[in-house]
Amino acid sequence: MSDYTTVTKVSAIREGRGKAFTVNGRRIAIFNEGGKFCAVDNTCPHALGSLGRGRIRGGIAVCPTHGYAYNTETGECQTDPRLRIRTYPVIVEDDQIKVAVEQM
């Protein structure tokens, strides 16, 4: 099991939005949906857009570049089933968002 790395404060990510970070050499996006946080690869495999600049609704993160949508629990692309992103475990402790991302 990977160790959790403290990434940011809860208040740093607005409701319904994402934000990109580098954790252990990987670019990830963390999303806030109703105070529930999730983390996925930041790069959209469709056209390399930044998912962290996108929005989340109903557990689906949408890339702002072309609107490709990804399930943040499974990583499956809702727009093109051939595409997938990696998901990462997230915990919140003492107003800190921590993500388990293996070293590159």
N, C-alpha and C positions, 0 to 999 in steps of 0.2 A: 504494500500500500504506500502511496506517495505521502510525503509530509505536506501539511498545509502551509502556504506562504501568505502572510498578511499583504494585501494589495492596496486597499484604500478604505476610507470611512464610508459608512452607509449614506451619509449626507452628500457625498460626492457624485452620486448617480441619481438623476432626476427620475421620478415616476414615469414609466412607459418608455424610457430611453435606455440607450446603451452607452458604454464608454470603453475605449481601447486602452490596454496596458501591455507592457512586456513583463512576463513572469518566467523566470528560469530560461530565458532565451526564446520564449515563444510569444507571439502576439496573440492575445486573447481579447474577447469582448465580454464585459460583464453587463447584464441587463437587470433592471429593477421593474418588477411587475407587482404592484400592490405591496411593496415591502418584501417580496420574495425575490431572491437574487439567483441568477444562473450565469454560467460561464461557458463560452464556446470559442472555437477558433475565430479570430477576427477577420480573416480573409475569406471572402465569398469565392468558392471555386468556379463560379460562372465567369466572372470578368474581373476578379481580384479586387472588388470593392471592399470597403471597410464596414463590416457589420456593426462595429461599435458606434458608427454614426447613424445607425438606423433606429427603428422603434420595435417594441414588442407588444403583442396583444394575444391573449389566449394561449400563451406559451409558444407563440410563433414569432421569431425574429425576422424582420424584413430588411433586406439590403437596400440602402438608399440609391444605389447605382441603377439597377434595372428591376427592382421589386421582387427579386427571388426570395422565397420564404422558407425558413428552416425551423423544424421542431427542436426546441432547445433541450428537450429531454433525450431524444433519440439521435439527433443530428441529421435526420432525414430531410431532404429538400422536398417541399410540397409542390414546387414549380416544375422540377425536373428530377424524377426518381433516380436518375443515374448519379446524381450529386449527393454528397454527404459532408458534414463537418464534424469535427471532434467536439465532444462535450466534456466538461470538467466538474468534479464535485466542489460544492461551495458550502461553507459554514459561516455563520455570523456570530462573533463573540465580542461583547463589550463595544458595540458600535463599529467593529472592524470586520471587513469582508475578507475572508481567507479562502484561497483556492488551492486545490491539489493539482499541480502541474509538474509532470516529470521533467527532469533536466534534459536538454537537447544534447 
